[in-house]
Amino acid sequence: ACEERFSSLPKRKEHTKELDRFLEQWTGQHEVKKLVNLLQEAGVTAGVVQNASDLAKDTQLLARDYFVRLHHPVLGDTISDASPIKFAGGTRADWKAAPLLGEDNRYVYLELLGLTEKGLSSYIKRGVVG
């Protein structure tokens, strides 16, 4: 904010397009992590916005054993994020892949909703449920 036109919020708003161009040129000269460090050293709150691929390689998340390996019947072996909350002495829950569409229908209809096999068959034949 050495330049007068950027010295206050109202002036920055007035010169938004110029400021955006300047910031675009300046930030484009730096690697992301170096840029974040420069900004933080100058007292500017800054952080890296990571996509899923970046997160899967994040050293902090890997060190905290944040990810779980899952086997999915369609996707095969994959990783997923676990709960970010950890308690001292706590154990990790057994994670499994989400069910396929309709995979648990019989359980829901028969066990939870109390339908009979005959009633469920009738609904299936009439197209009420799949």
Wavefront OBJ file of the C-alpha trace (Angstrom):
o trace
v 0.000 0.000 0.000
v 2.906 2.345 -0.731
v 0.974 3.910 -3.578
v -1.533 6.597 -2.617
v -4.288 5.050 -4.771
v -4.139 1.871 -2.650
v -3.606 3.511 0.767
v -7.147 3.074 2.129
v -10.116 0.797 1.617
v -12.179 3.430 -0.232
v -9.229 4.150 -2.543
v -8.615 0.432 -3.151
v -12.299 0.018 -4.007
v -12.051 2.939 -6.412
v -9.033 1.328 -8.115
v -10.152 -2.312 -7.863
v -9.336 -3.263 -11.453
v -5.825 -1.828 -11.247
v -5.238 -3.511 -7.898
v -6.467 -6.849 -9.251
v -4.113 -6.582 -12.252
v -1.192 -5.704 -9.985
v -1.921 -8.605 -7.620
v -2.372 -11.028 -10.504
v 1.018 -10.077 -11.953
v 2.761 -10.139 -8.575
v 1.297 -13.446 -7.367
v 2.012 -15.072 -10.737
v 5.743 -14.605 -10.124
v 5.812 -16.884 -7.069
v 5.246 -20.530 -6.225
v 2.167 -20.925 -4.038
v 3.946 -21.989 -0.836
v 6.542 -19.222 -1.170
v 3.771 -16.692 -1.754
v 1.913 -17.860 1.357
v 5.116 -17.524 3.415
v 5.790 -14.011 2.065
v 2.263 -12.895 2.865
v 2.277 -14.429 6.339
v 5.656 -12.838 7.134
v 4.125 -9.478 6.153
v 1.239 -10.048 8.577
v -1.320 -11.004 5.935
v -3.498 -13.985 6.788
v -2.912 -16.407 3.923
v -3.129 -20.104 3.209
v -3.093 -22.551 0.349
v -6.402 -23.615 -1.175
v -5.931 -27.307 -1.865
v -7.837 -29.585 -4.195
v -8.430 -33.283 -3.436
v -5.154 -34.323 -5.071
v -3.205 -31.774 -2.994
v -4.917 -32.888 0.208
v -4.080 -36.544 -0.446
v -0.370 -35.565 -0.456
v -0.518 -33.063 2.422
v 2.277 -33.962 4.857
v 0.339 -32.793 7.922
v -2.726 -34.869 7.044
v -0.567 -37.898 6.254
v 1.338 -37.513 9.542
v -1.975 -37.436 11.440
v -3.137 -40.607 9.660
v -6.145 -38.648 8.420
v -7.031 -40.879 5.476
v -8.525 -44.361 5.468
v -8.152 -46.960 2.749
v -11.428 -48.391 1.502
v -12.454 -51.021 -0.997
v -15.409 -49.988 -3.133
v -17.159 -52.602 -5.303
v -17.173 -50.285 -8.335
v -14.210 -47.943 -7.779
v -11.878 -50.568 -6.323
v -9.295 -49.573 -3.721
v -9.463 -45.899 -2.838
v -8.815 -43.510 0.025
v -11.276 -41.344 1.876
v -11.027 -38.726 4.563
v -11.660 -39.873 8.111
v -12.919 -37.809 10.995
v -10.640 -34.853 11.722
v -11.454 -35.247 15.424
v -9.151 -37.488 17.449
v -9.364 -38.230 21.150
v -6.421 -39.339 23.258
v -6.662 -43.093 23.705
v -9.537 -43.299 21.259
v -9.686 -45.844 18.484
v -10.540 -45.262 14.871
v -13.959 -46.429 13.756
v -14.161 -49.134 11.121
v -14.807 -47.271 7.903
v -16.360 -48.823 4.831
v -17.369 -47.545 1.433
v -20.862 -46.145 0.993
v -23.456 -48.672 -0.148
v -24.384 -48.849 -3.793
v -27.722 -47.391 -4.816
v -30.393 -49.761 -3.539
v -27.912 -52.119 -1.859
v -29.654 -51.894 1.525
v -33.233 -51.648 0.259
v -34.321 -55.121 1.417
v -32.963 -54.472 4.907
v -34.740 -51.121 5.100
v -38.073 -52.409 3.765
v -38.163 -55.688 5.692
v -36.265 -55.027 8.909
v -36.739 -51.319 9.550
v -40.135 -50.697 7.972
v -41.557 -54.132 8.784
v -42.854 -55.018 5.329
v -43.443 -58.685 4.579
v -41.814 -60.451 1.632
v -45.252 -60.626 0.015
v -45.878 -56.907 0.559
v -42.448 -55.971 -0.787
v -42.933 -58.199 -3.850
v -46.259 -56.492 -4.494
v -44.645 -53.036 -4.320
v -41.837 -54.126 -6.646
v -44.302 -55.556 -9.211
v -46.324 -52.319 -9.183
v -43.185 -50.172 -9.547
v -43.665 -48.467 -6.188
v -40.113 -49.402 -5.148
v -37.132 -50.712 -7.076
l 1 2 3 4 5 6 7 8 9 10 11 12 13 14 15 16 17 18 19 20 21 22 23 24 25 26 27 28 29 30 31 32 33 34 35 36 37 38 39 40 41 42 43 44 45 46 47 48 49 50 51 52 53 54 55 56 57 58 59 60 61 62 63 64 65 66 67 68 69 70 71 72 73 74 75 76 77 78 79 80 81 82 83 84 85 86 87 88 89 90 91 92 93 94 95 96 97 98 99 100 101 102 103 104 105 106 107 108 109 110 111 112 113 114 115 116 117 118 119 120 121 122 123 124 125 126 127 128 129 130
